[in-house]
Amino acid sequence: MPRLADILVPVEQEGSEAVVRAWLKRVGEAVAENEPVAELETDKVAVEIAAPVAGVLVEQCLAADAEAAPGAVLGRIRTSDGAPAEAQVPDSREPGPTPSLGIPGSPKTRAAAPDEERIETRLSPSVRRLIRESGLDPAGLAGSGRAGRLTRADVAAAMAAGPTAPAPGGVRIVPHDRMRRQIAEHMSRSVATAPHVTSVFEADFSAVLAHRAAQKLAGAAPPTLGAYVVLAAAQAMAAAPAINSRWYDDRLEIFDDIDVGVGVALGDKGLVVPVIRRAQLLSLAEIAEQLADLTARARAGRLRPADVQGGTFSISNHGVSGSLVAAPIIINQPQSAILGVGKLEKRV
């Protein structure tokens, strides 16, 4: 007999709040077990939610851009159990294809061309809404999502790149995406929650550069400078354990394992902080391998929620933008400290 299966928001999530970024399946569409059906986004990571069973998506309980509390029901799937899927009436929160995408110069009453219908049915509701608001042609945009799917970030990037109608005075309006807004809110809370004190030190990297040069001469790929910084931070916290802690109003929680989060810039899309686990037990080569893997998956949008959870200390490499000193470096709450790394420069 057919039955209904709930699609649930993960109970454990990293970030201040989660929202439904987009639905990847429409009401009435067949889904396979473990096939992505929706995307959730926090201030730290975007993650795909997979179908727990095979069947037909019959309900979207949370619309795109709605807040998604841990454990909440996202939607429901009717399992077929060998029976043919019934035709479903689309959910009112999930509009079907519209006659026009709002492209300038196209009459809103005309029927969409076959190519437009094919493209639009592959777009999530939030992407369709953004397309209509921007007046962009989805056929001319490259998608970075799974199987080339167009995402909100792709449309936002196209809007930022122009051409757009200038506001009075030649000002170009670039709206903040949700990740940037949540990062800003998280930083503001951090400054209000915990005392911030900045200390600036210089470090001599001559030995590090000599070690990398020796690795090259031996025919090996040298670790990145970031790997050396993670290793040095882990060794420093082994000597000063109170740094490897979380701050609360009435206590510190000091951890035995040193789980180092490393900030990875995503260009205009914001910043994520994937975590290298138990860094105190890793060699330089192992740290370099994990750092390269996490950075590549972060920039490809393939991080899992577990990859950004549970950090006890963070490193922000602001030197990639050319700065020697940056302030303030905001602590990643509820951690107790953060290391900002400036650029490397030659000295006499």
N, C-alpha and C positions, 0 to 999 in steps of 0.2 A: 504494500500500500504506500502511496506517496506520503511524505511527511515534510514538515518544515524544519529547517536547520538555521540557527542564528549565526550571523557573522558578527564577531565581537571585536571591540577595540581592545588591544593588548592591555593587560592589567599593569604591567611594568612599562614605563616609558620615560625617556630622558628629555626634559624640557619643561618650561613653565606651563604650557598647555598645548593640547593637540587640537587640530581642526581637520575637517575633511577637505583635503586639497582638491580632489577630483574623483569622480566615479569613472572607472574604466569599462564598466559594463552597464548596459541599459536594462530597465525593467522589461522582462519578457525574453531576454537573451539567454541562451544556454551557456553554462560555465562548466569547466572541468575542475576536478578536485585539485587543489593547490594552484589554480590559475589566479593571477592578480585580478581583483575586482574593484579595488578602490585604493586611493593614496591618502595617507595621513601626513601632516606636517607639524613639527614643533619648531621652536627657535633653534634647534640643534640638528635635526635630521628629518628627511622625508622618507617614508617607508611605505611599501606596497602591502596591502592586506589581501591574503589569499583566501580563496573559497575553501571552507572546511570539508565540503562534499561536492559531488557532481550533481547538476540539476539545472533548474531555471531560476534566475533571479526574479523574485516576485514582489519584493518590497525594498525600498531604500528608506530606512527609518531616519537617517540623518542626511540632510541635503548638503550639497557642496558649500563650503565656507562655514558650516555649522561646527560648534565646539563639540569635541568628542571626549567624553569623560572615560577614564579607565574602566573597562568592563562593560561599557554601554553597548547596546545592540546597534550595529551599523545598518544591517539589512537582513533579509531572509531569503533562503533558497529552498525551493520545493524540489525534493529528490524525485526522480522519475521511477526508479526501481523497475526499469524495463518498460514502463508505460509511456506512450507518446506525450510530449509536453503540451500543456494546454496553452491556447493563445491568451496572452495577458494584456490587460488594459494598462497603458503606461501610467506610472505614478504622477500625480499632479506636480510634484516637486522635481520631476525629471522630464522637462519638455522634450518633445520629439523634434525632428527636423523642421525648421521654419522655412517659409517660401523664400526668404531673403536674408543674407547675412549683414545687411546694412551697408554694403559696399557703396561708396559714393557714386552716384550716376546710375544705379540700378534700381528700377521701380520696385517698390516693396510688394506690389501685388502680383508680380510675375512669378511663375513657377521656377524653381531652381533647376539649373541645368543638371544633367546626369552626373557630371564630374563634381559639381558643387554638392549634390546630395551624397555622393560617395565620400567626399572629404568630410562633410559635416557630421555624418553618422559616426565617424571615428573620433570626434572631439568630445571631451567631457563637458558637462553643463557649464562649469566655471570658465573653461576656455572659450566656449561658444559665446558666452556673455561678454567676455573681454574682447573677442573678435568684433562683436557687434558694436561695442563702445568705441573701439579704436578705428573702425572703418578699414582695417587691413584685409587683404585677400589671403585666406589661409593657403591657397594653392601656391603662393609664392614664398611661403615660410618653410624653413627646414626644421624638422622636429628632432628633439634630443631624447625623447622618451623611448620606452620599449617598442621595438619594431618601427622606429621612426615616428612614433606618436607625437603630436604637437602638445606641448605643455604650457602652463601659464607663464613659466619663466621664459620660454621661447617668444611668446607674444609680447611680454613685458620688455624683453631685450630689443625686439623689433620696434616697439613704440619708442624706446629710448634712443634708438639709432636714427629714427626719422625716416623719411621726411614727415614732419608733423606741422600742424598749423601753429605758428608762433603766437604766444599770448601778447597782449599789449606791451610795448617796450622791448620786444625781441626776447622775452623770457620763454624758455621751453619747460613745460611741466612734465616731470618724471615721477609718477606716484610711487610711494614706498610699497614694496611687496611685504607679505605677511612675515617672512623670516626676518627682514630688516627691522620691522616694527617690534617684533618680539625680542630680538637681540637688544635693541635700545631700552626696552622696558626692563629686561633682565639686568642690564648694566646699571640703570638708575636704582633699582632695588638693592643691588650690591653695595653701592656707595652709601645708601641710607641705612643698610643693615649692619655693616662691619666697619671698624676703623681702618683707614687706608694710610699707610706710611710707605714712602718710596725711598729706596737707597740705590745709589748708582756706583758701580765699580767697573774698572777696566780689567780685561783678561788678556794675557799674552797667548796667542794661538800659534806661536812658532813651532812648538812641539807637535801640535795637531797637524799643521801643514807639512812638517817633515815626515810624519807617519803616513799621511796620504800620498806623498811623493814616493815613499818607499814601496807602498802598495802598488802604485802604478808601475814602478820599475820591475816589480816581481810579476807583472802581468795580471794582477787582480784588479777588480773594480773597487776603487776606494770608497769607504762610507761617506755619506754626505756630512757636512758640518753639523747639521741638526742631530745626527745620531750621536756625535761626540757630546753635544750639549745635554742630550737626554741621559747619557751614561754619567756625565759629571754631576748632573742634578740628583740622580739616584744615589751616587756615592756621598754627596753632600748631605742628603736627608738621612742616610744611614748613620752619619755622624751627628746630625741634629734632628732627631725624630719628631720634635714638636712642629716642624715645618710641614710634615706629612700628616696633616690633620684636617678636620672640619670644625668650623667655628659655630658655636651656638651661644645663646645669651648667657647660659649658666655653666658652660663647659667646653672643653676641647675633646674631640674624639681622635685619638692618635692611632694610626694604622700600622700594622706590621708590614703589609704588602705596599709597595710603592707603585701606584698606578698613575702613569704620567699621561695627561692629555696634551696633545700638540695641536695648536690652532692651524687649520688649513683654509686658506682664502679660496673662495669660489668665484672670484671676479666680482661682477655686479650682483651675484646671487647671495652674497653674504659670507658667512664663516661658520665652519663646524670644527668640533674638537674631538677627534677620535682618540681612543685611549690605548696606550701600550701597557699591557698587564704585567705585574710583578717584575718591574724593570730591574729590581735589585738582584735578580737571579739571572739576568740575560747578559750575554757577551756583547761586545760592540757590533759584531757581525749580525747577531740575532736582532739587536735593536734596529740596525740599519735595514734589515729585511722586513721587519714588521712595519717600520715607518714608511718604507716605499710602498708596501701593499696598502696600508691604510690611506695614504695620500692619493694613490691612484684610484682607489674605490670611492673616496670622498669626491673627487673631481668628476667621476663618472656617474655619481648619484647612486652608488651601489652599496652604501653603508647599511648595516643592520642596526636596529635599536641598541643591541648589546654593545656595538662598537663605540658608542658615545656615552655609555652609562658607567657610573661608579668611579670616576677619576678622583684622585686624592691630591693632585697637584697639576698645574697647567703651565705650558710654555707658549709664549706668543712671540713669533719671530717678526717684529716690525722692521727689522733691518732690510728686508726684501724691498721695501719702498725707498731705501736709501737713508733712513734716519739713524743717527747715532744714539739719540735718547728720545723716548716718547713718554709722555705723561698726560693724564694718568693711565697706568696699566691697571685695568679694573679686574679685581679678583673674581674668579668664576665660583660664585656661591654654590654650596656652603663651604668651599675650600678655604683654607687660611692664608694661602700665599700663591703668587704667580710670578713667573720669571719672564721679563721682557728682554729679548736679545736684539741688539742693534747691529748695524752693518760692520763688516770686517774691513779695516783699512790699514794700509802700510804706514809705518812710523820709522823715522830715522833711529 
